[in-house]
């Protein structure tokens, strides 16, 4: 019999937890991860979440003057996470909103 992969063990563990425990852990993680928080807010909005995505894109992409060289990797990671929200909109059947947001100045 094959051993259960680490991901499957984690999945099985999470499936066995109470919704309250999972909610607390997820909200705690989202408190330190604006992209995760925005994704959860989009999911909870009951709509396409375009306004939440727009806010997160603005937050992630906006630069006061320039990005310091030693902060460039963090900036790129933050932008990449925000762009994942656009991909989520497309995947969830809202490609027109994703295009509009991608063109947002």
Backbone as JSON, one array per atom type, in Angstrom:
{
  "sequence": "XXXXXXXXXXXXXXXXXXXXXXXXXXXXXXXXXXXXXXXXXXXXXXXXXXXXXXXXXXXXXXXXXXXXXXXXXXXXXXXXXXXXXXXXXXXXXXXXXXXXXXXXX",
  "N": [[0.84, -1.18, 0.0], [0.56, 2.19, -0.88], [2.16, 5.04, 0.58], [0.56, 7.8, 2.2], [0.58, 10.98, 0.77], [2.2, 14.03, 1.89], [0.59, 16.29, 1.4], [-1.92, 15.09, 1.19], [-2.22, 14.04, 3.74], [-2.33, 16.4, 5.19], [-4.66, 17.52, 4.07], [-6.55, 15.6, 4.89], [-6.33, 15.92, 7.67], [-7.23, 18.6, 7.94], [-9.85, 18.37, 6.99], [-10.96, 16.98, 9.08], [-11.21, 18.81, 11.09], [-12.97, 21.25, 13.13], [-15.34, 23.65, 11.83], [-15.17, 26.12, 13.17], [-12.58, 26.12, 14.31], [-11.06, 26.01, 11.94], [-11.89, 28.39, 10.73], [-10.9, 30.34, 12.51], [-8.12, 29.91, 12.25], [-7.75, 30.49, 9.54], [-8.6, 33.17, 9.35], [-6.68, 34.3, 11.01], [-4.34, 33.81, 9.53], [-4.99, 35.32, 7.27], [-4.98, 37.88, 8.3], [-2.34, 38.68, 8.24], [-1.78, 38.63, 5.56], [-2.54, 40.37, 2.96], [-3.42, 39.74, 0.31], [-4.53, 37.18, 0.56], [-6.58, 37.81, 2.35], [-8.09, 39.56, 0.74], [-8.89, 37.77, -1.26], [-10.52, 36.06, 0.24], [-12.48, 37.9, 0.99], [-13.57, 38.48, -1.5], [-14.68, 35.98, -2.12], [-16.58, 35.84, -0.08], [-18.26, 37.9, -0.72], [-20.34, 37.34, -2.44], [-20.65, 38.27, -4.94], [-19.0, 39.23, -7.99], [-16.81, 40.42, -6.89], [-15.27, 42.51, -7.8], [-14.67, 45.11, -6.85], [-13.25, 44.64, -4.5], [-11.04, 43.33, -5.54], [-10.01, 45.36, -7.14], [-9.25, 47.22, -5.15], [-7.26, 45.72, -3.85], [-5.41, 45.38, -5.94], [-4.68, 48.07, -6.36], [-3.5, 48.61, -3.84], [-1.37, 46.78, -3.84], [0.17, 47.38, -6.11], [0.69, 50.13, -6.2], [3.2, 52.59, -5.87], [5.09, 54.83, -3.97], [7.36, 56.53, -4.73], [9.6, 55.05, -5.7], [10.8, 51.65, -5.8], [12.85, 50.3, -3.4], [15.94, 48.62, -3.98], [16.44, 46.4, -2.36], [13.94, 45.73, -1.57], [12.62, 44.87, -3.74], [12.01, 42.16, -4.44], [10.03, 41.5, -2.58], [8.08, 43.35, -3.31], [7.48, 42.47, -5.94], [6.48, 39.92, -5.36], [4.19, 40.64, -3.89], [2.69, 41.99, -5.86], [2.36, 39.91, -7.69], [0.76, 38.15, -6.18], [-1.55, 39.73, -5.99], [-2.26, 39.84, -8.68], [-3.03, 37.23, -9.04], [-5.59, 37.28, -8.11], [-6.97, 38.41, -10.23], [-6.81, 36.31, -12.06], [-8.37, 34.52, -10.65], [-10.88, 35.75, -10.89], [-11.35, 35.38, -13.64], [-11.37, 32.57, -13.77], [-13.62, 32.14, -12.21], [-15.62, 32.88, -13.86], [-15.85, 35.57, -14.65], [-14.62, 37.15, -16.81], [-14.79, 39.64, -18.16], [-14.78, 41.59, -16.15], [-12.25, 41.12, -15.12], [-10.63, 41.91, -17.27], [-11.28, 44.62, -17.4], [-10.3, 45.47, -14.9], [-7.6, 44.87, -15.23], [-6.88, 46.77, -17.02], [-7.15, 49.02, -15.56], [-6.12, 52.2, -14.52]],
  "CA": [[0.0, 0.0, 0.0], [1.35, 3.4, -1.0], [2.02, 5.97, 1.71], [-0.23, 8.99, 1.91], [1.46, 12.13, 0.6], [2.09, 15.08, 2.9], [-0.58, 17.11, 1.09], [-3.13, 14.33, 1.51], [-2.31, 13.99, 5.21], [-2.8, 17.71, 5.63], [-6.05, 17.62, 3.66], [-7.34, 14.74, 5.79], [-6.34, 16.59, 8.97], [-8.1, 19.78, 7.88], [-11.23, 17.92, 6.86], [-11.42, 16.47, 10.37], [-11.29, 19.9, 12.07], [-14.26, 21.96, 13.2], [-15.38, 24.9, 11.07], [-14.73, 27.22, 14.03], [-11.12, 26.05, 14.37], [-10.55, 26.37, 10.61], [-12.16, 29.82, 10.52], [-9.94, 31.11, 13.31], [-6.78, 29.79, 11.64], [-7.76, 31.18, 8.25], [-8.63, 34.61, 9.62], [-5.37, 34.66, 11.55], [-3.41, 33.85, 8.39], [-5.39, 36.42, 6.39], [-4.62, 39.15, 8.94], [-0.98, 39.02, 7.83], [-1.63, 38.41, 4.12], [-3.61, 41.14, 2.32], [-3.97, 39.07, -0.87], [-5.41, 36.12, 1.06], [-7.75, 38.48, 2.9], [-8.89, 40.04, -0.39], [-9.5, 36.59, -1.88], [-11.62, 35.63, 1.11], [-13.54, 38.89, 0.9], [-14.23, 38.26, -2.79], [-15.5, 34.77, -1.99], [-17.69, 36.12, 0.83], [-19.08, 39.01, -1.2], [-21.51, 36.87, -3.16], [-20.65, 38.86, -6.28], [-17.72, 38.96, -8.65], [-15.76, 40.94, -6.03], [-14.38, 43.39, -8.57], [-14.21, 46.25, -6.04], [-12.22, 44.13, -3.59], [-9.85, 43.06, -6.36], [-9.46, 46.68, -7.52], [-8.59, 47.77, -3.97], [-6.04, 44.97, -3.61], [-4.46, 45.74, -7.0], [-4.16, 49.4, -6.04], [-2.61, 48.5, -2.68], [-0.18, 45.99, -4.15], [0.96, 47.93, -7.22], [1.04, 51.53, -6.0], [4.53, 52.89, -5.32], [5.18, 56.26, -3.68], [8.33, 57.1, -5.66], [10.31, 53.94, -6.32], [10.98, 50.49, -4.93], [14.25, 50.09, -3.05], [16.43, 47.38, -4.58], [16.33, 45.28, -1.42], [12.52, 45.46, -1.38], [12.05, 44.52, -5.05], [11.44, 40.81, -4.44], [8.79, 41.58, -1.81], [7.13, 44.07, -4.15], [7.07, 41.59, -7.03], [5.63, 38.88, -4.76], [2.92, 41.27, -3.54], [1.98, 42.23, -7.12], [1.99, 38.59, -8.23], [-0.39, 37.67, -5.4], [-2.72, 40.52, -6.39], [-2.64, 39.42, -10.03], [-3.73, 35.94, -8.92], [-7.01, 37.59, -7.93], [-7.52, 38.56, -11.59], [-6.97, 34.95, -12.59], [-9.53, 33.94, -9.97], [-12.08, 36.3, -11.52], [-11.53, 34.67, -14.91], [-11.73, 31.2, -13.45], [-14.96, 32.14, -11.63], [-16.6, 33.26, -14.88], [-15.99, 37.03, -14.77], [-13.47, 37.64, -17.58], [-14.92, 41.06, -18.51], [-14.33, 42.38, -15.01], [-10.79, 40.97, -15.03], [-10.03, 42.76, -18.31], [-11.46, 46.02, -16.96], [-9.37, 45.73, -13.81], [-6.23, 44.82, -15.76], [-6.66, 48.03, -17.73], [-7.36, 50.1, -14.58], [-4.89, 52.99, -14.35]],
  "C": [[0.88, 1.24, 0.0], [1.12, 4.3, 0.2], [1.24, 7.2, 1.26], [0.72, 10.18, 1.82], [1.22, 13.15, 1.72], [0.87, 15.95, 2.67], [-1.87, 16.38, 1.46], [-3.31, 14.21, 3.02], [-2.84, 15.31, 5.75], [-4.27, 17.89, 5.28], [-6.95, 16.81, 4.6], [-7.44, 15.37, 7.18], [-7.32, 17.75, 8.97], [-9.57, 19.4, 7.76], [-11.82, 17.42, 8.18], [-11.61, 17.57, 11.41], [-12.66, 20.57, 12.04], [-14.2, 23.22, 12.35], [-14.89, 26.1, 11.89], [-13.21, 27.27, 14.08], [-10.51, 26.5, 13.04], [-10.73, 27.87, 10.34], [-11.15, 30.68, 11.27], [-8.55, 31.07, 12.7], [-6.7, 30.56, 10.34], [-7.78, 32.69, 8.44], [-7.31, 35.11, 10.18], [-4.34, 34.78, 10.43], [-3.71, 35.04, 7.49], [-5.04, 37.78, 6.98], [-3.22, 39.61, 8.53], [-0.73, 38.89, 6.34], [-2.77, 39.12, 3.39], [-4.22, 40.46, 1.09], [-4.9, 37.94, -0.47], [-6.69, 36.73, 1.6], [-8.67, 38.96, 1.77], [-9.59, 38.87, -1.09], [-10.67, 36.07, -1.07], [-12.79, 36.61, 1.04], [-14.29, 38.77, -0.42], [-15.17, 37.06, -2.69], [-16.73, 35.04, -1.12], [-18.66, 37.16, 0.29], [-20.35, 38.55, -1.9], [-21.64, 37.48, -4.54], [-19.31, 38.54, -6.92], [-16.55, 39.51, -7.84], [-14.82, 41.92, -6.7], [-13.85, 44.55, -7.73], [-13.12, 45.82, -5.06], [-10.92, 43.9, -4.35], [-9.2, 44.38, -6.76], [-8.69, 47.28, -6.34], [-7.26, 47.05, -3.72], [-4.98, 45.25, -4.68], [-3.84, 47.1, -6.73], [-3.15, 49.34, -4.9], [-1.29, 47.84, -3.04], [0.74, 46.69, -5.15], [1.46, 49.35, -6.94], [2.4, 51.67, -5.32], [4.61, 54.4, -5.14], [6.12, 56.95, -4.65], [9.05, 56.0, -6.43], [10.42, 52.81, -5.31], [12.47, 50.34, -4.67], [14.71, 48.73, -3.59], [16.25, 46.19, -3.65], [14.88, 44.93, -1.08], [11.85, 44.98, -2.66], [11.38, 43.14, -5.05], [10.11, 40.79, -3.68], [7.71, 42.27, -2.63], [6.59, 43.17, -5.25], [6.16, 40.48, -6.5], [4.24, 39.43, -4.45], [2.07, 41.51, -4.8], [1.51, 40.91, -7.72], [0.78, 38.03, -7.49], [-1.66, 38.42, -5.78], [-3.19, 40.12, -7.79], [-3.33, 38.06, -10.03], [-5.23, 36.16, -8.73], [-7.69, 37.83, -9.27], [-7.75, 37.2, -12.22], [-8.16, 34.26, -11.94], [-10.83, 34.46, -10.56], [-12.38, 35.59, -12.84], [-12.02, 33.26, -14.66], [-13.16, 31.09, -12.92], [-16.02, 32.66, -12.6], [-16.83, 34.74, -15.04], [-14.83, 37.62, -15.57], [-13.57, 39.12, -17.94], [-14.44, 41.96, -17.38], [-12.81, 42.29, -14.85], [-10.09, 41.85, -16.05], [-10.12, 44.21, -17.9], [-10.47, 46.36, -15.85], [-7.92, 45.73, -14.28], [-5.89, 46.12, -16.48], [-6.8, 49.24, -16.81], [-6.06, 50.86, -14.37], [-4.42, 53.08, -12.93]]
}
